[in-house]
Amino acid sequence: MARFPITRTTTPKQKPADDSLAFGRVLTDHMFLMDYTEGEGWHSPRILPYGPLSLDPATTVLHYGQAIFDGLKAFRGADDKVRLFRADRHAERFNRSAKLMCMPELPVDVIRQSFDALVGLEADWVPRKRGTSLYLRPTIIATDVMLGVHPAHSYLYFLILSPVGSYYKEGVKPVRILATDSHVRAVKGGTGEAKTAANYAQSLAGQRDAEAAGYTQVLYLDGVHRKYLDEVGTMNIMVKIGDEVITPPLAGTILDGVTRASALELMRDWGLKVTERPITIDEVMQAGRDGTLKEMWGTGTAAVVSPVGTLGYKGEDVLINGGQTGELTQKLYDAITAIQYGRSNDPHGWTSLVPAVD
Ligand SMILES: *Cc1c(COP(=O)(O)O)cnc(C)c1O
């Protein structure tokens, strides 16, 4: 592995107890940085003590949001080894996001080396308690200093790490979601396929309104017809109607979730009928009324799966599987986490061991 220059912290932080961990509140002792300059490409990879970045107020990212990120996790197994889950796939998606946002791509092996180098250095920060993990947040921001709107000529790549608690402290728990036709997440030709800051900024109002109406999250419908399922909050959505699992296709508005892809692959391994096709909210609500809507869940790195117990739309609520976590949803959760923590074998080679750094 490439060796990067490391400046070690002289004031290591007190590590929090595994029990006290939430999501993204505690950051580790070091960060990985690398610069991009037009003509020179990516250069000056380095690991520094974690700390604030100094940015001129006219830095373009602060005004026009040219920023991408990704999110993946490192898990400590019962064998004490640290594994990354589908790091290559995350690195490839990071580059697709870069391309969509007119940003320079990074060689996948450099992204991977930054993951291994920083997680290896911070290995003690990977928590031990069941369900906990170390979250990796690779990010690129535009760093030109000027107020004109343009794809920047200079960028900063940074990688930061955060120990996170179990998403489900008392077992997988269903949520109430609201299908909305007043807010839209993405349209074809827009930024829906990129993991970019703007998508999150514009999701806040829909989320706020869903919470005000007594739901946990928003189920977005397509921006043109306002009838096809798109995504739930910042997760991909799946439904099981009868014996068939249906999920919206990757057709220009949906983020290509790594958990989505993994769940689809596992369910196909298990011989289930899995279909990627547009599905309307009317079809889902009707299936909810006539009892054929067996399960519904979101997928994403943070939760793995998030079962939907109640689906609301136009003033009507349907209860799914009696408001309980469905059998298939639970099976996916168990299978994916078993691979992540090295408790089961990994037939698809999704995990990679992080080499120790001294
Ligand atoms: C990150 C994200 C997901 C989930 O992707 P994973 O790779 O499974 O974590 C789904 N939808 C949106 C909009 C996202 O930003």
The ligand as an SDF file (V2000), in Angstrom:
LIG
                    3D

 15 15  0  0  0  0  0  0  0  0999 V2000
  -26.7550    7.2900    0.3040 C   0  0  0  0  0  0  0  0  0  0  0  0
  -28.1300    7.2200   -0.2570 C   0  0  0  0  0  0  0  0  0  0  0  0
  -28.8410    6.0110   -0.3650 C   0  0  0  0  0  0  0  0  0  0  0  0
  -28.3280    4.7010    0.1950 C   0  0  0  0  0  0  0  0  0  0  0  0
  -27.1910    4.2410   -0.4500 O   0  0  0  0  0  0  0  0  0  0  0  0
  -26.2810    3.1400    0.2490 P   0  0  0  0  0  0  0  0  0  0  0  0
  -25.1480    2.9930   -0.6920 O   0  0  0  0  0  0  0  0  0  0  0  0
  -27.1100    1.9070    0.3450 O   0  0  0  0  0  0  0  0  0  0  0  0
  -25.8950    3.6820    1.5740 O   0  0  0  0  0  0  0  0  0  0  0  0
  -30.0800    6.0230   -0.9840 C   0  0  0  0  0  0  0  0  0  0  0  0
  -30.6140    7.1640   -1.4490 N   0  0  0  0  0  0  0  0  0  0  0  0
  -29.9830    8.3450   -1.3420 C   0  0  0  0  0  0  0  0  0  0  0  0
  -30.6250    9.5560   -1.8850 C   0  0  0  0  0  0  0  0  0  0  0  0
  -28.7270    8.4180   -0.7480 C   0  0  0  0  0  0  0  0  0  0  0  0
  -28.1110    9.5950   -0.6490 O   0  0  0  0  0  0  0  0  0  0  0  0
  1  2  1  0
  2  3  1  0
  2 14  2  0
  3  4  1  0
  3 10  2  0
  4  5  1  0
  5  6  1  0
  6  7  2  0
  6  8  1  0
  6  9  1  0
 10 11  1  0
 11 12  2  0
 12 13  1  0
 12 14  1  0
 14 15  1  0
M  END
$$$$
